[in-house]
Amino acid sequence: MKKSDFILILCVIVVLTPFFIPATGFFNWFNTSTTNHPFIMAFFKFAILATLGEMLALRIRKGVYNEKGFGIVPRMMVWGFLGMCITMAMMIFKSGVPVFMAAVGNCDVAVLKGIFGSPELTWGKVGIAFCVSVAMNSIFAPVMMTFHKCTDIHILDNGGTVRGLLRPMKMREIISTKVNWDVQWNVVFKKTIPLFWFPAHTITFILPPTFQVLFAALLGVALGLILALAGNKK
């Protein structure tokens, strides 16, 4: 392990410790802030955790957490924005999918929402959570993932600077010539969505609402590690 690894571990311990000390009241503050300011909290959760996932992936691939042109701050800005979009999508699909299921099954939507919102873990709740996950990851995720890939390319093309991030994106050029659609389709869409995101977000929607966005951000860390390990193995 390198010195940078120990520094990262120490930072993680410092950040997580207040959650486990009741006297600090940090846990209650976290729940209240997440309820009252969901989009602001989502911005910071994804900006920190999802970017950390990319840094860990870089560490596995190249042995460093940062390199010239990587652009940690621009990546945090992009992930923060995407975190707010993901939070919005979760709200929409959690509300809309039970309505759709009720219409298709000719049943009472209030019953389905009652099952889905119940604190008790039942097979009915798992089934609805799975349907919400499949709908969100089939409709919203491919667009979000493609946009994120384009921003990654844009950040690298502009030297990893904040000023570079704010320059107009050459979307036509990026999409037509720089995105590896073979990988995007055969790996990102066909494999990670059904094999990772369907079951992972099923668990997400089973959790209490205040932890769903946090868990979704943590999944970004896990996926970054999985893809990095898979890339190294290949």
N, C-alpha and C positions, 0 to 999 in steps of 0.2 A: 504493500500500500504506500501511496505517496503522501506527502504532507498535505496536499490539496484534499485528499480523501478524508483525512482526519479532521480538517477544518470543516468540510461539508457535514460529516457526522456530528460534530460538535454543534454546528448551527441548527441541524435538525432536532437535536436533543433540547437545545435552548428554546426553540419554537414550540415543541410539543409538550414540554414539562408543565407549563401553566394549565393545560387541559386536565392534568391529573392531580392538581392541587386545588381542592375545593375552596380553600381560604382566599385564593386570588379572584374568584368570581369570574374567571375568564370563560369558563364553559357556558355560564348563563349569558354573559355578554355576547358570545358567539351565536347562541341560539336566537337571542333577541335581535341582534343585528341582521342575521340571515332572514328573519321573518319580516322585519321592518324595511330593510334595504337589500332586497334579493339581488338586484342587478349590480349594485356597487360591490357587494360581497363576492358575487360571481366573477366580476372583473379581476379582483385580487386573487381569488382562489386559483383561477386558471392561469393568470399571469405568472404566478409563482410556481404552482405545481406542474402544469403542463410544460412550461419552459424548463423546469428542473428535469422532466423526463427527456427532453431533447438534449440537455447537457449530459445526462447520464448515458444516453445513447452515443453521443460523441466521445465520451470517456471510454466506452467499450470499444468503439471502432478505431479511435486514434490515440487513446491514452491521455487525453486532455479534456477539461471541461469547457474550454473556450479556445478559440483560435481567431486569427485575423480574418475579418469578413463574416464571422459567424453571426454577430449581431444579437447579443443577449437582450438588450433593451428593446430594439424593434420587435423581436420575437415575443417579448412580454406584452408589448402593446397590442400585437396581433392576437395573441392568445386571450388577453383580457377582453378584447372586442368579441372574439368568437365565444368566450365564456358567457357573455351577455346574450348572444344569439342562441346558444345552446339552452340557457335558462328559459328564454322565451319559447323555444321549441318544446321543451319539456312541459311547460305550462299548457301549451296548445294541444299537444298530443295526449296528455293526461286527461284533459277535459273532453277532447273530441273523440277519441277512440271508443270510450264507453258508450257515447251517444251513437256512434256508427254500429257498434256491436248490438245495441238494443234495437236499432232499426232493422238490421239484418236478421236478428233472431226473434223479432217481434215480441220483445219483452220489455219490462219496465226499466227505464234508464236509471231511475232512483235506486233500484235494487242493486244494479251493477256498480254504481258509484258508491253505494253503501258497503258493498263487499270490498271494493278496491281501496276505500278509505279507512277500512277497519284496522285497528291496531293488531288484531289477531292474524296470525299467519295461517291461511287456508289454501287449499288447492285452487279454489275459485279466484282468490287474490293473485296467486302465482300465474294462473292462466291469463287474467286480464293484464297483469304486468308484462307478460311475455308478448301479448298482442300489441300493447303500447310500444314496447321496445322494437318489435318487428316493423311497425308502421313508421316510427321515427327514424330508424336506421335505414329503411328502404327509401324513404321519401326525402328526408332532410339531410342525412349523413353524407350521401355521395356529393351533393352540391357543396356542403361545408368542407369536406375533405379536399375536393378539387380546388376550391378557393384557397384553402390553407396551403396546398402545394404550390399554387401560383405565387402566394405571398412569400413562401420560402425562396423560390427562385428569384423573385424581385429583390428580396433582402440581400441575397448572395451577389446578384448582379450589380448592386449599388454599394458594395463594400461593407455591408452590415452597419450602416450608420442610420441614425434617426432621420437626418435630412434626406438620405436616399430612400427611406421608406415612404416619405411624404411626396416623393416625385410621382408623376402619373405612371400607372402600371401599363406596360405594353401587353395588354391581355391577348390580343390577337396573335402576336409573336410568341408569347409564352405558351399559350394553349396549342398552337399549331406546330411549333418546332421544338419546344423545350421540355414539355411534360412527356414523360415516358408512359404512354398510354398502355403499353403491354404490362408494365408493373402496376399501373394505376387500376387497370381492369382485373387482371389475373391474380394479383396479390391483395391490393387494398380493398377492392370491391367484392371479388368473388370469395376471398378467404377470410380476411379479418372481419368483415361485416357479419356474415352468418356464424362463423366459428368463434369469434371473440365478442363482438359488440351485442349480438342478440342475447346471449346468456348473461353477459356482464351488465347490460342495462336492465335486464329483467330483475337482477338483484338490486340495482339502483332504485327501481320504482317500488320495490318492496320495503325499502328503508323509510324511516320517518322523513317527512318533507324537508326538515332543516338540514339533513345530512345528504340529501340526494345530489345536490350540485357539488358538494365537497367530494363525494365518492366518485362522481363522474370525472372530476378533475384528477383524482388519484388514478383512475383508469388510464388517463393519458400518460402518466408516468410508467405504468405497467406495460402499456402497448409499445411505448418507445423502447423499453428494455427488450421486449420480445422481438421486435423488428431488428434491433441492433444485433442481438444474439443470432437470429436467423441469418442476417446478412453476413456475419462473421463465419458462421458455419458453412454457408454457401461458398 
